[in-house]
Amino acid sequence: MNELLGMFQAVAKTPMIIVAAFVGTAWGIIGGAMPGISPSIAMALLLPFTYGADPAAAVVLLASTYLGAEYGGSIPAILIRTPGTNSAAATVLDGYAMKEQGKAGEALGISLYSTLVGAVFGVLMLLTLTQPLAQVALAFQPQSYVGLGILGLSVIASCSEGSLIKGLMAGVVGLMIATVGTDPVTGVNRFTFDHPDLLSGIPPILVMVGVYAITNLLEQASTPAWVQTNSNEARLQMPGPLMRARLRLSQTIGCIIGFIEGLTPGGGGAISAFISYNEARRWSKNPEEFGKGSPEGVAAPEASNGAVSATSLIPMLGLGIPGSNSAAVLLGGFLIHGMTPGPLLFTKHADIMSGFYAGKVISLVALLVLGYLILRPCIWLVNRPKHYLMSFILALVLSGVYAIQGSLFHVGVAIGFGVLGYAFKILAMPLLPMILGVVLGFMVESNYRRALVLSDGDHMTFIEEPICAVLLVIAAAFLAYSIISHFRDAAKAKQTGTTP
């Protein structure tokens, strides 16, 4: 009851939370509907514009964009057989088949309804589990933060997208970027090349905007335009009572798997969507319909996507460990406003977190309302010439970066990281490990140095401190499991003659 009262008070103090929830959801749907604009990219495009905004409204804007994009990605998946986001790839299997049967409106309605069901479940889990997780971490000391940071960096192994070596290389690049600026203990300048703009380091926001937004624009420039669709097909039809009863099992499966994958570092929406699809087919009374236009085949992955949009934020808010690209971008939004997700977030910024929770609840209403209203404008926008659309987005990105501090140097840095991200794509190197290195690098280094100062240089302090020791053991176990899984998959692929 106290949390509910706190959310109402936060909305009363900051009415912009309501506006942020609706605007973020609308932009997420639009961005998700444009093939190639993932939730993390849609969020990164807005990130520069959160400077100067109220902190609660800013983080609500980003989180609402995440939810909207998870639904928006299903629109082109159903209508033109092109998933707008990676997590919508599973929706293509039965969504487009329903469209070919003249049931596009029904498929879009099932997608919206299932995403909403999953999001409601995910928000309930977010409200229930995040703060208790953070309360456990209140006893953290500098050594504990080192262990927590190393645990976060161990996620790199599971985010390496098939190549462990490339993932580790990307992580090292991120750690190197994090060392630019002033030494946290001695105050000595490092890798600044006597440039005053580098004294405070490279802001993570520039890295995220560069490697997500600008890199994606470079990729889109080298690919053909997506197929256009007839807006008359976009007449959304919500499922009736009988259909809702039929979808209940598949939605439950999607919610549970989305919850588990959301908590798992490196899991993400695409993995949980396909697992949900397969499990829904396994437990369905009509498995033979899957792949031929089964409503359950649309409901399961979409419910999973909705759940992941909230549950993936639990480890990020409670421990400060982003397990997905979208969570990493949202972490950047918190850092911009001087809030460090983790143990002290709910005590130092209790009012902002109440506003954040209220915004997540409002975004559920926004998704239901805008799912009806924005569909036709969204299809119209996607049908515009691709080169005009990409040029507009590039102008939006660069103007947003310039607006942060009025610095052309920042614009150049963002473009530079965009080129670096494009090189990573060409070399098939994952981007998330680099982002993790940038975000967690300073936390690990500063607390490592601080712990050594307090212990007179004794490294045994990291083993003697119980929380740090436990976290290091978990990180070692997680890393060992990821390495074993990597080599097992490689051996299996070698036997079958396929590429791992």
C-alpha positions, -999 to +999 in steps of 0.1 A: +000+000+000+029+024+008+044+017-026+011+024-043+007+057-024+043+066-033+036+061-070+005+083-068+025+110-050+052+108-076+028+113-105+012+142-086+046+159-082+057+151-117+028+150-142+054+148-170+057+111-161+024+105-178+035+124-209+069+105-209+051+071-207+029+079-237+056+095-258+081+068-250+055+040-259+046+058-291+082+062-302+089+026-292+061+013-314+072+034-343+109+025-339+101-012-334+079-012-366+109+000-387+130-031-395+165-028-381+156-004-353+158-026-322+145-015-288+180-006-277+185+016-308+151+033-303+161+040-267+196+052-277+180+077-302+162+093-273+190+092-248+206+126-256+172+143-253+169+132-217+195+157-206+179+185-187+147+166-183+132+156-149+151+123-139+119+103-132+103+114-165+136+107-184+140+071-172+102+064-177+106+077-213+134+052-220+117+022-202+084+029-220+102+030-253+115-005-246+080-018-240+066-001-271+093-014-293+087-050-282+051-047-296+061-025-326+085-052-339+055-075-345+038-052-369+061-057-400+067-093-389+030-100-394+023-077-424+055-080-445+073-110-431+101-088-418+106-087-381+111-051-369+132-064-340+152-095-333+127-106-307+099-105-332+115-131-354+095-159-339+063-140-345+069-142-383+063-179-383+026-178-376+018-141-378+025-138-415+007-171-422-024-156-405-020-125-427-020-147-458-052-162-446-068-128-444-064-126-406-038-098-403-060-077-380-066-107-357-029-115-356-021-078-347-047-079-320-033-112-305+001-096-306-010-065-288-030-084-262-003-110-255+024-083-252+002-065-227-004-097-207+033-104-206+041-068-197+016-068-168+032-100-155+067-085-159+058-053-141+044-072-112+077-092-109+096-059-113+077-043-084+080-074-063+116-085-067+138-055-075+138-037-041+143-068-020+173-077-042+187-042-036+181-044+001+203-075+003+230-055-014+229-026+012+258-043+031+281-038+002+316-024+008+342-014-018+354-050-021+318-061-027+314-037-056+346-051-071+331-086-069+298-073-083+315-056-112+335-088-120+303-107-119+288-083-144+318-086-166+315-124-165+283-119-185+306-112-215+311-149-219+274-155-225+270-124-247+297-133-272+273-145-299+292-177-308+328-165-305+342-163-270+375-148-281+358-120-300+335-113-270+365-110-247+383-088-271+352-065-273+351-064-235+387-054-233+381-026-257+353-014-235+375-015-204+402+005-223+376+032-231+367+033-194+402+043-185+402+075-205+401+106-183+413+113-148+426+086-124+400+081-097+426+080-069+457+100-079+440+125-102+466+119-130+453+124-166+453+092-186+450+089-224+436+124-228+462+135-253+461+170-237+426+174-249+404+192-223+372+175-235+386+141-225+395+150-189+362+138-176+364+106-197+342+095-225+306+096-215+289+062-219+260+079-237+283+088-266+294+052-269+258+038-268+245+063-293+274+056-316+275+018-315+237+014-315+221+042-335+248+054-359+262+018-365+226+007-374+222+036-398+255+026-415+242-010-418+208+001-431+225+023-458+240-009-473+208-030-474+178-028-498+146-011-487+121-032-469+089-043-485+059-020-483+025-030-472-011-018-477-024+002-447-059-012-452-046-045-438-038-028-405-072-030-389-065-043-354-090-068-340-086-077-303-093-114-294-127-123-280-135-144-249-131-178-267-098-168-282-085-154-249-093-187-233-074-206-260-044-183-257-041-186-219-017-216-218+006-202-245+007-168-228+015-184-194+044-203-210+056-171-226+054-152-193+073-178-173+101-182-199+103-144-204+107-140-166+135-166-165+153-152-195+149-117-184+167-125-152+194-144-170+224-122-182+228-124-219+194-141-223+173-115-241+141-113-260+150-133-291+161-164-272+131-164-249+107-158-279+119-189-297+119-210-266+084-199-257+073-207-293+087-242-291+073-249-256+039-235-266+039-260-296+049-288-273+020-282-249-006-271-274-036-293-282-031-284-319+006-285-325+001-293-362-012-257-367+021-241-357+038-226-387+005-225-406-012-196-388-017-207-352-028-179-329-009-196-301+023-193-322+018-155-321+007-153-285+036-172-268+066-152-282+047-119-278+039-126-242+075-135-236+087-102-252+063-082-230+076-100-199+113-095-208+108-058-213+102-055-175+120-085-159+153-078-177+154-045-157+154-064-123+192-072-122+200-038-137+181-019-111+189-041-081+225-049-088+235-024-115+243-053-140+227-048-174+221-082-190+209-069-224+215-041-248+182-023-238+190-026-201+225-011-208+209+019-225+185+024-196+214+022-173+230+050-192+198+070-187+202+066-149+239+075-150+232+107-169+211+119-140+236+110-113+218+078-103+238+046-100+215+015-101+223-009-074+222-012-036+217+025-028+193+035-056+161+028-036+173+048-005+190+078-022+164+082-050+133+067-035+110+094-050+124+089-085+120+051-082+084+056-072+079+077-103+097+051-124+074+024-112+043+046-117+056+053-153+059+015-159+023+010-149+011+040-170+030+026-200+008-005-199-023+018-204-004+037-231+004+005-249-033-005-250-044+029-262-017+036-287-018+001-300-051+011-315-044+046-325-008+046-339-010+016-361-020+033-394+004+063-389+031+037-381+025+018-414+025+051-433+058+061-419+074+027-426+062+031-463+082+063-467+114+060-489+141+044-468+168+070-476+147+099-465+138+081-432+174+071-424+185+107-431+159+121-408+170+097-380+207+106-385+199+143-382+179+135-350+208+116-335+234+142-343+213+171-331+206+152-299+243+146-292+251+182-299+223+194-276+240+176-246+267+202-241+268+221-274+300+203-283+310+194-318+337+172-302+310+150-288+294+147-322+327+135-336+331+110-308+297+096-314+303+093-351+337+076-343+321+050-321+295+045-349+323+036-373+339+014-347+306-004-341+302-009-379+337-024-379+327-047-351+297-058-372+319-065-402+342-086-380+312-103-363+322-090-329+294-085-304+287-050-291+272-057-257+305-069-241+321-035-251+292-017-235+295-037-204+332-029-202+325+009-206+297+009-180+313-014-154+350-005-160+351+026-138+331+010-110+355-019-108+386+001-110+376+029-086+364+004-059+394-019-065+418+010-059+397+022-029+397-013-013+435-015-016+439+019+000+418+008+029+436-025+033+472-011+028+476-030-005+465-064+008+448-083-020+435-109+005+408-083+014+388-094-016+387-130-004+383-121+033+352-099+026+323-125+025+301-108+000+330-102-024+342-138-020+307-152-028+303-129-058+337-139-072+328-176-068+295-171-086+314-152-114+339-180-117+312-206-119+292-186-144+323-180-165+333-217-163+298-228-174+299-204-203+333-216-215+323-253-212+290-246-231+310-228-258+334-257-263+306-282-262+286-263-288+318-260-310+324-297-307+288-305-316+289-281-346+322-298-357+305-332-357+275-320-377+297-300-401+280-266-392+294-234-380+289-228-342 
